[in-house]
Amino acid sequence: MITGLRGAQMSGNGQVQSLESSNARRFFPVAVSACLLTVALFGPLRGVSEALVGNRQSDSASELKIADLGQCKLENGQIIEDCRVGYRTFGHLNAAADNAVLMPTWLYGTSSDLVFLFGNGSSPQHLIDASRFFGIAIDALGNGVSSSPSNSPRQHGTAFPVYTLRDSVHAEYRVVTEVLHLKHLHALVGLSMGGEQTFDWSVMYPNFFDLAVPILGTPRMTSYDLHVKQIMVESIVGDPTYANGQYTVEPALKLANLFGSLVVTSPEYRNRETPLDKLPTFLAQAEAPLSIDANDRVWQLRAIMQQNVVGARSLAEAARSTPVHFLVIVSAEDHLVNPQAALDWAAVTGAPTYISHGSCAHLIMSCDAEAVSTRVRAFLVTGKLP
C-alpha cells in the first residue's frame, strides 16, 4: 500500500518540519486553470500547459508542518494512535490574533492542493487574501498526509479505526488550539468535504469563530448524496484487485475513477468539452490510476456518508443553534453534492447565498471562480455581501 509520509525531519517540539508527502505532489501541477475538484478528487488533468504553474501562490506558501497529537479519541470510542495532522499557514497573525481563517481539505485533497486559493486577490482563484488574513490550510484525517490507513505505523490499512468528519474536525480544533495556540478564528472556508467540515465546526464549536463559508458542502447527506457515495465506495471495494483492503499492489480501480469523473460535472459540460472523436482519449485519462491509497479513499468516503449536523433535531433547529454567520455557495448543477440542504440552512438563518449555474457544476472554481472569490473575499471583510 502507498506510504503517505516520507522525508520527515523531526523538530524538538514534536512537529515535523519541511515534510512533503508522496501524496502531496500528486495534484495541481497546473492548479489555476485545471478543473479544481476533478484534479483534487480524481487525479491531475493531462495536456494543460506547464506554463500555468507560474500562477500558483507557491512562493508565499508555508511549508507543510505536522502536528503530533499523540492519541486522537474518536466518537465511537476507538483511538487513532500516533495521531498526526498536517497544515500550512499563509500571511501573518495580527496583534489581536483575530484574523485567522481556516480551510479544511476536500475529498482526497491535501493542504498542498489548497495553496493557490490563498493570495493577494490578484487572481480570481484567491479565496483568502493572505495580505489581510492569517490563512491555515489543514489536512483532514485519511488524506494520506494526516493520519490515514496508508501511513499509520501501528494501525496500517484495514486496522485503521473508522472515523467521521466530526472526528476530523476535533483533531483540527486541537491543532488550532494546542499547536497554533489560537483562542478564536475569524472564519472557516471550505469546498466540498471542506464545506461539510465547515458545517460541523459551526455546530461543534459555535463560539470559536464568527463567519462560515461552505462552498459545495452540505449539513447532512440527502438520499441522492448517499446513493452517489455508495456507488463510489462499492466501485472500489467491489474491485477484485482491492482484495478486501489487503492488496500489496495499489489497485487501478478503473470503474471507480470513471464514475468519479462523471459526477463532478454536468452532461452539458462533458458534451461540450469532449467531442466524440476525443472520447477514447478522455476515457483513458479518466480511468487511469490515482496516486492515492485505495483504503484512504474508502475511509474518507465512509466518513462523509456519516455527515449529519442535524441529528434528532429539525434542520431549522440545528441551523438556529449556532451564532455563526454564513455565506452559502452551491452549484445548481451539482451531481456530487446535492445543494438543497445547504440552501435550506441558508433560508432558515437568512444567510446570503450564491447559486452558480455554470455547467462545470462541482468544478465551480474552473468556470465561476471570479464570482465565487469576489463574494468570499467581501464576506470575510464585512460579514455580508455588497
Salt bridges, closest charged atoms under 4 A:
GLU20 OE1 - ARG88 NH2 3.48
GLU75 OE2 - ARG166 NE 2.80
GLU81 OE1 - ARG154 NH2 3.53
ASP82 OD2 - ARG154 NE 2.94
GLU178 OE2 - ARG174 NE 3.04
ASP210 OD1 - HIS184 NE2 3.02
GLU268 OE2 - ARG272 NH1 3.97
GLU273 OE2 - ARG272 NE 3.22
ASP334 OD2 - HIS362 ND1 2.76
